[in-house]
Amino acid sequence: GDIEINAITGARFSMRIPAGTQPGTQMRIKGQGVRTRDGQVGDLYIKILVDMPKQISPEIIDAIQKHRE
């Protein structure tokens, strides 16, 4: 899916997270990190964290099962 990212520079990005991306994966956006004293700009790293719900409603389980069919 797509996510919105607010970079350190104040810029906003839309980033696509590929299907099957595992938790803990790091992704890089070149040239959008911190600017050094000599004017060079580093890269912005994004770490993928997944927060799974502890309880899932019966309606969501039903929707997932219907989607699989």
C-alpha positions as CSV (number, residue, x, y, z in Angstrom):
1,G,0.0,0.0,0.0
2,D,0.9,3.7,0.0
3,I,1.9,5.7,3.0
4,E,2.5,9.4,3.5
5,I,5.9,10.4,5.0
6,N,6.9,13.8,6.5
7,A,10.6,14.2,5.9
8,I,12.9,16.1,8.3
9,T,13.2,18.8,5.6
10,G,9.5,19.4,5.9
11,A,8.8,17.8,2.5
12,R,6.0,15.3,2.2
13,F,6.3,12.0,0.2
14,S,4.1,9.3,-0.8
15,M,5.9,5.9,-0.7
16,R,4.7,2.6,-1.9
17,I,5.3,-0.4,0.4
18,P,5.5,-3.5,-1.7
19,A,3.3,-6.5,-0.8
20,G,5.2,-9.0,1.4
21,T,7.4,-6.4,3.0
22,Q,8.5,-7.8,6.3
23,P,8.5,-5.9,9.7
24,G,11.9,-4.4,10.4
25,T,12.7,-3.7,6.7
26,Q,14.5,-0.4,6.1
27,M,13.8,1.6,3.0
28,R,15.7,4.7,1.7
29,I,14.7,8.0,0.2
30,K,17.9,9.4,-1.4
31,G,18.7,13.0,-0.7
32,Q,16.0,13.7,1.8
33,G,17.9,13.3,5.1
34,V,19.8,15.7,7.3
35,R,22.0,18.4,5.6
36,T,25.6,18.3,6.9
37,R,27.7,21.4,7.7
38,D,29.5,21.2,4.3
39,G,26.1,21.3,2.5
40,Q,25.7,17.7,1.5
41,V,22.4,16.0,2.1
42,G,22.1,12.5,3.5
43,D,19.4,9.9,2.9
44,L,16.2,9.4,4.8
45,Y,15.7,5.9,6.1
46,I,12.2,4.5,6.8
47,K,11.8,1.4,9.1
48,I,8.7,-0.6,8.5
49,L,6.9,-1.5,11.8
50,V,3.7,-3.5,11.8
51,D,1.3,-3.3,14.7
52,M,-1.2,-6.1,14.6
53,P,-4.5,-5.8,16.5
54,K,-4.9,-8.0,19.6
55,Q,-8.5,-8.7,18.8
56,I,-10.2,-8.8,15.4
57,S,-14.0,-8.4,15.1
58,P,-16.0,-11.2,13.5
59,E,-17.0,-8.8,10.7
60,I,-13.3,-8.3,9.7
61,I,-12.6,-12.0,9.9
62,D,-15.7,-12.6,7.6
63,A,-14.5,-10.0,5.1
64,I,-11.0,-11.5,5.0
65,Q,-12.4,-15.0,4.4
66,K,-14.7,-13.7,1.6
67,H,-11.7,-11.8,0.0
68,R,-9.7,-15.1,-0.1
69,E,-12.4,-16.9,-2.1
